Amino acid sequence: MEKIITEGIIKSYMDDLLKNIEVDVVIVGAGPSGLVCGYFLTKNGVKSIIFERNLKIGGGMPGGGMMFNKIVVQEEAMEILKEFKIRYKKFKEKYYILDAIETISGITYKTIREGVKIFNLINVEDVVIRDEKISGVVINWTSASIAKFHVDPLSIISKYVVDATGHDCEICKIVEKKVGGIKVMGEKSMWAEKGEKEIVENTKEIYPGLIVCGMAANAFFGSPRMGAIFGGMFLSGKKASEIIIKSIK
């Protein structure tokens, strides 16, 4: 039995990886904006994969606000939540309360079932640049990165890369360092109303082949953080997908 278990795991994982060494879009970060982006891309026929460096999926959403596992979503984003069949309760004015665990679990489930392959425990440590365009990512095991082992990485080729790495804005910082021409401003202090408005405005292509979305978009442009309100994250992920779909198709 042990031999069968080992063979099945290794073969099926390697089959998945080999099928995805060249894709339309690589999304870095399996938080809410990255998942939503991948879902709508794949639903519209754009082959997308997600790399997540952590063991778990969902970014900071499972923790809700200060470990109260509830989140707030404003009315403008509720159509996206209905797409994922997430339950909600009306709170005040145009705001809704959702269970953080159900929300991220539901989005993850439907995104995977739509056809998005998520590879967790993989760190994106560099990008592939060809003719002054981002053309893929360079990956390694998260454990190798943490241990600082000198292990050479591998690459995944794509037409677009989406930085959905959240507050750290990791891919943009790599590009800033390697090629210049862009500047990561860093996020400002919490201001939910302003941050939620600007996160959608900030979702755009900031270097040829590189789209920034979610909290990484606000960190890149120097906009405020928002706390445990997530409507802008969902809207940003969907907008990122629309930018790429329009370009590819």
N, C-alpha and C positions, 0 to 999 in steps of 0.2 A: 504493500500500500504506500509506503513512504516514497518509493521510486515513482509511482504513478502521480502522487501529489507534486513532487518536485518537477517532474517532466511537464506536467500540465501547466504549472505556474510559469515556468521559464519559457516554454514554447509559446503559450498564448500571449505573454507579455512581449516577447520579441517579435511576434507576428504583428501586434499592434504598433510597435515602434517602427518596424520596417515599412508598414503601410503609410506612415506619417513623416517620413524623412523629407518630403517635399509637399507643401500644402499652400493654400491660398493665403491663409492668415495664421500667424502665431500670436496668441494672447498670453501675456505674462501676468499671472496673478488670477487666482480663482476666487476672488471676492465677488460681491454682488454685481459690480459694473462689468467685470470680466466675464462672468457667467451669462449675464443678460446679453452682452455683446456677442458671445459665442452662439447663444441660442438663436438670435435673429439672423446672424450670418448663415448658419447652417440651414435654418428654415428656408432661406432664400437661395440655397444651392451653392453657397460659398464654403469650401472645405476649410474647417478651422479646428485648431487644437489649443489646449490650454496647458501651460506649465505652471505648477504651484510648488514653491520651495518647501512649504511646510507639510507636516503629516496630515493636518486637517484641511478641509475646504471651507470657504466662507469668509475669510478675512476676519474683521472684528465684529461682524454681525451677530454671531452666536452669543456674544457677551451683552448684547443690548446696550442699555445705558448703565454704566457703573455696576455691571453684573446683574442688573434687573433685566431678565431676558425678554424684554418688550422693546419694540421700536415704533417710531411715528413715521407716517407717510402722508404727504399732502395729496389733495384731490387730483392734481395734474398727473400724477404717476399711477393712479389706481387702475387705469386700463391695462398697464403692463402687468400688474399683480393679478388682475382677472385672467389674463392670458395664461398665467401659471396656476390658476385656481386656488389662490391663497385666501384663507378666511380672514376677515377683518371686522372691526367694530368702529362705528362712527364715534368720534370723541367730541371735539369742539370745532365749531365753524367748518373749515374745510380740511380737517385733520382726522386721521384714522389710526387706530392702535392695532398692531399685529404682533403675533408671537414670533420672536426672533428665530427660534429653532425651527418652527414650521416653515417660516418664510424661506430661510436659506436652504433647508432640506428640500422643499418643494421646487425651488428654482433649480437646484442642483440636479434633482431627479429628472425633471423635464428637459433640462439642457443635455444631459447624457442620453436620454431616450430619443432626443431629436437627432443625435448622431455626433455630438461633440465628444472627442476623446480627451480626457483629463489625465495628465501625468503628474502625480504629486511626488514630493521628495526629490524634485529636480530643480536645480538652481540655474538661472540664466546668468552667465557671468560675462558675456560679451555679445556683440552683434556682428553680423556679416555685412560688410559694406562693399558694394560694387557700383562703379560709375556715380559716386556721390549719392547713392540711394541705399537705404536699409533693405537688405535682401535676405534676412534670416537671423537666426540667433545661434549662440554658442552655449552648449549646455554641459552640465556636470552633475554628479550626485550631490545633493545637499550635504550629506555626511562627509564627503571628501572636502567640500568647501569649509565646513565647520572645523574639521580636523587639520585643515591647511596642508593636506597631502598634495604632493606634486603629481597630480594625475592629469594627463592631457585630456581635454574635452572633445566633444563631437559637435557637429553642426546640423541644424535643420534649416532648410531653404524655404523661403516664402515670398509672396508678393508684398505683404504688409506685416508689420509688427505692431501690436497694441500694447502700450504700457498701461497696465491696470494694477500696478504694484502698490497703490495706495500712498500713504503719507511720505514714504521714502523716495518715490519717483525714480526708481532704480535704473530703468533703461534710459531715461532721459539723461541721467547723470553720467552714464557710460558714454553716450553719444556726445555730450558736452565735453567730456574729457578727451575722447578720441579724435573728434573732427572739429570741434569748436562751432561757432556760428549760432549756437543757442545758449541760453542761460537759464538755469533752474533758479527761480526766485525764492522758493521755500514758502510754506504755508504761513498765513497770519493767524492771530488768535481767534478764538471761536466767535462767530457771528452767524448764526444759523440762517437768518433771512437772506443776507448778502451772499453767503457761501452757497446756498441752494440755488440761487439765481445764476451765479457766475460759473458754477460747475458745468452747466449745460453750454453756456457761451464759450467756455474754455476748452470744450471737447472738440479737437480739430487735429489736422495734420501739422505737426510742428517741425518736421524735417522730412524730406522725401522718403516715403515708405514707413514713417513712424507716426502713429496716431496715439494721442494721450487721452485717457478717459478716467472717470471716477475721481477719487481723491488725488490721484497723481496729476490730474489736470489742474486742480486748484494749487497744488504744491508747485507745479511748474510755473504758473503765471502769478504766483504770489497772492492768491485769494485766501479768504478765511476758511478754517475748518468749521464743521457744522454740528458735531456731536451725533446723537442717536436718532437723527432724522435722515431717512434714506431715499426719499423720492428722487432727489437729484442724482443719486448713484444709478438708479434704474434708468432714468431718462438719459443720462450720459452714456451708459452702455448701449442703449438702443440707437442714440445718435451716432456713436462711433461705427456701429454696424451699417448705418445708412450711408455714411460717408464712403465706406469701402465698397458697398454694393454698387453705389452710383459710379464709382471709378472703374470697378472691374467689369461691370455689365454695360 
